[in-house]
Amino acid sequence: MKNLWAPWRKEYILSEKKGNCFLCEALVDDQDRKNLILYRGKECFCILNKYPYNNGHAMVVPNRHSNELSALSNSEMLELLTITSNVKDIIARKMNPEGFNIGMNLGKVAGAGLEEHLHLHIVPRWNGDTNFMPVIAATKVMPQSLEDLFADLERMF
């Protein structure tokens, strides 16, 4: 069995979780740059992951707070996947990854850090993007700050 190590996420795991949904809070706030919201659609939005698995890790989120995929309307489902496709294409053009992991973690045992508000992850991948740094030094090398990444991707929408 192989392990995927993400020790930089420890900050999120150990942080105090407020009772409020951080995705809902970001959505109602009008500070998209501060909240890392790249795009707002009619029923869904795209936000950069503050604790990414890789540079460019984005999430597409229904506006409506729900943890049930089956609760989404047809229009929400269509917009969720349409935005996902568009964001994936934008990241591909801007960052030239060699592949993507795209998916949802539904439930704590499936790896959901936020169980209450479903969201779809878009994680760009490069050959060799896992290396000795996370394993030996418990450090993930991120080649770009979230602020610079946001500015680069924001221009693409």
Backbone bond lengths (Angstrom), bond angles and torsions (degrees), N, CA, C in turn:
res aa  C-N    CA-C-N  psi(-1)  N-CA   C-N-CA  omega(-1)  CA-C   N-CA-C  phi
1 M - - - 1.447 - - 1.528 108.56 -
2 K 1.338 115.95 139.19 1.457 121.44 176.10 1.520 108.62 -101.88
3 N 1.317 116.01 151.52 1.462 121.41 178.98 1.517 109.92 -113.06
4 L 1.301 116.13 142.31 1.455 122.33 170.95 1.516 106.77 -103.03
5 W 1.310 116.27 116.11 1.463 121.54 -178.21 1.515 109.35 -99.20
6 A 1.304 116.88 133.41 1.466 122.46 177.28 1.524 108.99 -138.36
7 P 1.334 118.36 62.78 1.467 120.56 -174.36 1.521 114.15 -65.15
8 W 1.320 119.30 -21.48 1.461 121.29 178.20 1.517 111.86 -67.12
9 R 1.331 117.87 -16.32 1.461 121.66 177.99 1.526 111.81 -79.87
10 K 1.317 117.66 -6.67 1.455 121.76 -178.93 1.525 110.94 -57.55
11 E 1.330 116.79 -35.49 1.473 120.68 177.92 1.520 110.51 -56.17
12 Y 1.342 116.87 -44.05 1.463 120.82 178.99 1.532 110.78 -69.21
13 I 1.317 116.57 -44.91 1.457 120.86 -176.42 1.528 111.14 -60.64
14 L 1.335 116.45 -41.96 1.458 120.69 -176.87 1.532 113.74 -86.90
15 S 1.332 116.83 -9.72 1.465 119.14 -177.52 1.529 110.56 -69.71
16 E 1.324 114.99 153.67 1.458 120.71 177.99 1.519 108.95 -68.55
17 K 1.309 116.12 127.24 1.465 121.16 179.31 1.518 108.87 -94.66
18 K 1.320 115.18 118.13 1.461 119.14 175.15 1.522 108.19 -73.04
19 G 1.301 116.66 162.77 1.450 120.62 178.33 1.518 112.88 -69.25
20 N 1.317 117.03 -14.78 1.461 120.98 -176.19 1.525 110.88 -88.11
21 C 1.296 116.18 154.19 1.458 123.24 177.10 1.527 108.41 -82.06
22 F 1.336 117.09 119.90 1.462 119.81 -177.88 1.528 111.60 -66.28
23 L 1.326 118.48 -26.23 1.460 120.78 177.46 1.530 110.44 -70.89
24 C 1.326 116.83 -44.00 1.467 120.60 177.41 1.524 110.84 -64.48
25 E 1.338 116.36 -40.31 1.469 119.79 178.56 1.523 111.19 -62.86
26 A 1.324 117.51 -42.09 1.464 120.85 178.58 1.527 110.71 -64.19
27 L 1.328 115.92 -38.45 1.465 120.63 -177.37 1.525 112.03 -65.05
28 V 1.323 118.34 -39.86 1.466 120.31 -177.27 1.534 112.06 -82.36
29 D 1.315 117.00 -17.51 1.464 121.18 177.55 1.533 108.32 -77.54
30 D 1.316 117.82 147.43 1.461 120.52 -179.29 1.530 112.60 -98.76
31 Q 1.318 117.18 18.97 1.464 121.90 -179.25 1.532 109.74 -108.28
32 D 1.333 115.27 73.87 1.460 120.23 -174.59 1.526 112.65 -60.66
33 R 1.311 118.52 -40.31 1.467 120.27 179.93 1.529 110.33 -62.95
34 K 1.326 117.32 -46.98 1.468 121.45 179.13 1.521 111.28 -60.94
35 N 1.320 116.82 -38.82 1.460 122.17 -177.76 1.529 113.26 -89.17
36 L 1.334 116.56 -2.36 1.465 123.22 177.91 1.527 113.17 66.82
37 I 1.342 117.07 27.16 1.463 120.18 175.85 1.528 108.08 -82.13
38 L 1.336 115.06 115.04 1.461 121.25 -178.72 1.517 112.98 -82.96
39 Y 1.325 116.76 -33.46 1.463 120.24 -173.13 1.515 109.55 -153.08
40 R 1.331 115.63 139.89 1.464 122.42 173.95 1.521 108.63 -118.77
41 G 1.310 115.65 120.34 1.450 120.56 173.79 1.515 109.20 -97.65
42 K 1.315 115.92 -168.39 1.460 120.34 179.34 1.532 111.19 -71.80
43 E 1.350 117.28 -40.32 1.462 120.95 -175.16 1.526 114.46 -124.94
44 C 1.326 117.05 -5.30 1.463 121.90 -179.07 1.525 109.20 -144.26
45 F 1.324 116.05 164.18 1.465 120.46 177.09 1.521 109.65 -141.92
46 C 1.331 115.58 165.19 1.458 121.88 178.16 1.523 108.78 -118.05
47 I 1.318 116.06 132.41 1.460 122.61 -177.75 1.532 108.44 -134.55
48 L 1.330 116.53 141.23 1.459 119.73 173.09 1.522 109.22 -73.94
49 N 1.309 116.37 143.76 1.455 121.61 177.20 1.529 108.50 -75.85
50 K 1.318 116.65 122.90 1.462 121.96 -179.34 1.526 111.65 -68.01
51 Y 1.317 117.56 -24.16 1.470 123.28 178.65 1.534 107.87 -123.71
52 P 1.332 116.92 72.39 1.472 121.22 -168.99 1.519 114.36 -73.78
53 Y 1.327 114.41 151.16 1.462 121.06 169.23 1.522 109.52 -76.27
54 N 1.312 117.27 -28.67 1.452 123.82 -179.72 1.521 108.76 -153.14
55 N 1.310 116.79 159.14 1.456 120.80 175.27 1.534 108.92 -59.22
56 G 1.323 116.72 131.96 1.460 121.13 -178.98 1.517 114.37 92.07
57 H 1.332 118.01 4.48 1.469 122.27 -179.13 1.533 109.06 -65.40
58 A 1.315 116.04 113.39 1.466 122.54 -179.34 1.526 109.16 -117.96
59 M 1.336 114.70 162.88 1.461 120.69 175.92 1.522 108.40 -133.14
60 V 1.316 116.04 139.60 1.459 121.86 173.80 1.523 106.21 -107.83
61 V 1.343 115.04 130.21 1.457 121.52 -166.84 1.530 110.62 -132.80
62 P 1.329 118.13 130.95 1.468 118.80 170.88 1.537 109.54 -64.60
63 N 1.309 116.75 142.42 1.466 120.47 177.05 1.522 110.91 -62.24
64 R 1.319 115.34 -37.34 1.466 121.01 -177.00 1.523 109.70 -76.31
65 H 1.311 115.68 129.16 1.469 122.19 -179.52 1.524 109.00 -71.97
66 S 1.336 115.45 111.05 1.463 121.05 178.23 1.524 108.66 -155.92
67 N 1.304 116.83 148.59 1.458 120.16 175.46 1.531 111.44 -111.02
68 E 1.317 116.43 9.65 1.463 121.42 -178.05 1.515 111.23 -112.91
69 L 1.304 116.76 115.79 1.457 121.42 177.16 1.528 110.85 -58.98
70 S 1.315 116.13 -39.07 1.468 120.31 -179.32 1.523 112.77 -69.23
71 A 1.328 118.28 -13.78 1.464 121.26 178.70 1.531 112.23 -81.70
72 L 1.335 116.94 -13.55 1.468 119.07 -179.41 1.526 110.34 -70.77
73 S 1.317 114.98 142.04 1.463 120.04 174.99 1.527 108.79 -74.43
74 N 1.320 116.50 166.55 1.466 120.33 177.10 1.520 111.26 -59.26
75 S 1.325 117.26 -39.68 1.467 119.68 -179.05 1.530 111.44 -69.98
76 E 1.336 117.39 -36.36 1.471 120.19 175.46 1.532 110.55 -64.69
77 M 1.317 116.21 -44.03 1.459 121.62 -179.72 1.532 110.40 -62.30
78 L 1.323 116.18 -44.51 1.466 120.44 179.44 1.525 110.87 -62.82
79 E 1.337 116.94 -45.77 1.457 119.47 -179.71 1.524 111.27 -66.49
80 L 1.336 117.99 -38.22 1.457 121.72 178.11 1.533 110.27 -56.70
81 L 1.310 116.67 -47.19 1.461 120.59 -178.39 1.525 112.51 -76.24
82 T 1.324 117.55 -33.22 1.461 120.35 177.70 1.526 110.45 -65.80
83 I 1.332 117.20 -46.34 1.463 120.42 177.64 1.526 109.84 -63.08
84 T 1.329 117.34 -41.75 1.465 120.79 178.24 1.522 110.77 -57.06
85 S 1.304 117.18 -46.94 1.461 121.40 179.40 1.529 111.13 -62.08
86 N 1.336 116.29 -43.98 1.471 120.05 -179.71 1.523 111.60 -65.38
87 V 1.326 117.37 -43.76 1.467 121.57 -179.76 1.525 109.84 -64.34
88 K 1.316 116.75 -43.48 1.466 120.71 177.79 1.530 110.32 -57.90
89 D 1.329 117.19 -43.83 1.469 120.97 179.59 1.533 111.45 -65.53
90 I 1.318 116.86 -40.44 1.471 120.88 178.70 1.528 110.46 -64.20
91 I 1.326 116.59 -46.67 1.469 120.17 178.52 1.526 109.92 -61.94
92 A 1.324 116.79 -39.97 1.465 120.60 179.33 1.531 110.83 -61.22
93 R 1.335 117.21 -44.26 1.473 120.81 179.46 1.517 111.95 -67.18
94 K 1.323 116.73 -40.35 1.462 121.32 -173.41 1.525 113.04 -82.16
95 M 1.331 117.42 -36.66 1.459 120.28 -169.72 1.535 114.49 -113.88
96 N 1.323 117.35 -9.79 1.466 123.10 178.03 1.531 114.55 53.04
97 P 1.324 118.99 48.16 1.466 118.94 176.29 1.526 110.09 -70.07
98 E 1.322 115.54 162.72 1.458 120.84 179.55 1.521 111.90 -94.58
99 G 1.325 116.21 -6.26 1.455 121.30 179.10 1.512 110.23 -176.83
100 F 1.309 116.90 178.78 1.469 123.07 -179.33 1.517 109.91 -141.32
101 N 1.327 115.97 147.45 1.453 122.82 161.07 1.525 105.01 -105.56
102 I 1.320 116.57 124.93 1.458 121.98 179.11 1.526 107.18 -131.11
103 G 1.345 115.83 125.22 1.453 117.14 179.69 1.510 114.00 174.70
104 M 1.323 114.98 -179.12 1.464 122.98 -178.48 1.520 109.65 -122.00
105 N 1.321 115.19 147.39 1.453 122.51 171.18 1.526 106.27 -110.63
106 L 1.304 117.23 106.47 1.457 122.04 -176.41 1.527 109.30 -104.07
107 G 1.316 116.20 107.56 1.462 122.26 -178.82 1.516 111.90 98.59
108 K 1.313 115.58 150.91 1.464 121.82 -176.82 1.524 112.22 -58.58
109 V 1.340 117.32 -43.61 1.460 119.38 -177.93 1.526 112.22 -67.52
110 A 1.318 117.17 -18.19 1.464 121.52 176.85 1.527 111.85 -90.42
111 G 1.327 116.64 0.77 1.462 120.15 176.39 1.510 114.83 102.04
112 A 1.312 118.82 7.87 1.463 120.84 -179.75 1.520 110.49 -69.11
113 G 1.324 116.41 117.52 1.458 121.00 173.76 1.514 111.06 -77.14
114 L 1.309 116.41 -28.27 1.467 123.76 175.29 1.519 106.56 -125.91
115 E 1.305 115.87 102.56 1.468 120.69 -176.55 1.521 113.45 -79.99
116 E 1.329 116.76 -27.16 1.466 121.20 -167.99 1.528 114.15 -78.57
117 H 1.316 118.87 -21.33 1.469 121.28 -175.97 1.527 107.66 -132.55
118 L 1.317 116.12 105.73 1.457 118.21 -175.95 1.523 111.17 -64.71
119 H 1.318 114.74 150.99 1.452 122.04 -178.35 1.523 108.14 -157.42
120 L 1.308 115.87 150.75 1.453 122.27 -177.35 1.527 108.37 -108.44
121 H 1.327 116.63 124.84 1.464 121.92 -178.66 1.524 110.86 -87.11
122 I 1.329 115.61 140.89 1.462 123.14 171.57 1.529 105.37 -124.29
123 V 1.332 116.32 110.95 1.461 120.57 -176.35 1.524 108.84 -120.91
124 P 1.338 117.25 109.57 1.462 119.24 176.00 1.525 110.39 -68.87
125 R 1.341 116.63 145.39 1.461 121.75 -177.59 1.528 110.42 -131.09
126 W 1.309 114.58 145.49 1.457 122.75 176.54 1.518 108.34 -127.36
127 N 1.315 116.41 146.29 1.452 120.74 175.52 1.531 108.68 -57.69
128 G 1.315 116.05 124.78 1.461 120.47 179.77 1.517 114.07 82.69
129 D 1.355 118.44 13.26 1.472 118.58 -177.90 1.523 112.55 -72.04
130 T 1.313 117.42 -10.26 1.463 119.56 167.61 1.514 105.86 -104.31
131 N 1.314 115.79 128.92 1.454 119.90 -176.28 1.521 109.80 -140.82
132 F 1.300 117.60 -165.64 1.459 121.60 -174.70 1.521 113.86 -70.95
133 M 1.317 120.07 -23.00 1.470 121.49 -174.66 1.531 112.67 -58.05
134 P 1.345 120.31 -51.21 1.463 118.68 179.59 1.531 112.64 -65.12
135 V 1.319 116.83 -32.90 1.456 120.52 -176.23 1.526 111.18 -77.03
136 I 1.309 117.40 -48.28 1.463 121.89 -174.84 1.530 112.11 -85.85
137 A 1.326 116.47 -44.43 1.469 120.38 -172.47 1.519 113.87 -105.78
138 A 1.332 118.52 3.44 1.467 122.26 -177.44 1.518 110.75 51.40
139 T 1.340 115.62 40.05 1.459 121.91 -176.61 1.518 109.24 -134.76
140 K 1.312 116.35 132.84 1.461 121.66 174.93 1.512 107.55 -102.89
141 V 1.316 116.75 126.17 1.461 121.38 179.09 1.523 107.79 -87.18
142 M 1.322 115.91 113.61 1.461 121.47 177.58 1.525 106.89 -105.94
143 P 1.310 118.41 119.45 1.452 120.44 -172.87 1.523 115.07 -76.67
144 Q 1.317 117.42 -2.15 1.462 120.34 -175.87 1.526 109.06 -152.47
145 S 1.325 116.65 141.60 1.463 119.71 177.52 1.527 109.87 -71.44
146 L 1.326 116.27 156.61 1.470 119.97 176.50 1.520 111.42 -59.89
147 E 1.324 116.97 -37.72 1.468 120.86 -179.59 1.528 111.23 -63.77
148 D 1.343 117.31 -45.04 1.468 120.63 179.11 1.521 111.13 -67.40
149 L 1.330 116.41 -40.47 1.456 120.35 177.63 1.524 110.35 -61.99
150 F 1.329 116.96 -45.33 1.464 121.38 178.87 1.529 109.61 -56.83
151 A 1.338 117.06 -48.41 1.470 121.31 -179.09 1.528 111.10 -60.75
152 D 1.322 117.83 -41.73 1.466 121.20 179.05 1.520 111.50 -64.53
153 L 1.334 116.87 -47.10 1.466 119.91 -176.69 1.518 112.05 -75.35
154 E 1.325 117.72 -33.89 1.465 121.58 -179.25 1.530 110.68 -57.83
155 R 1.312 117.19 -37.27 1.472 121.81 -179.48 1.527 111.87 -66.59
156 M 1.321 117.20 -18.51 1.465 120.88 -176.17 1.530 112.20 -83.57
157 F 1.350 117.80 -15.83 1.468 120.30 -177.79 1.508 111.35 -86.76
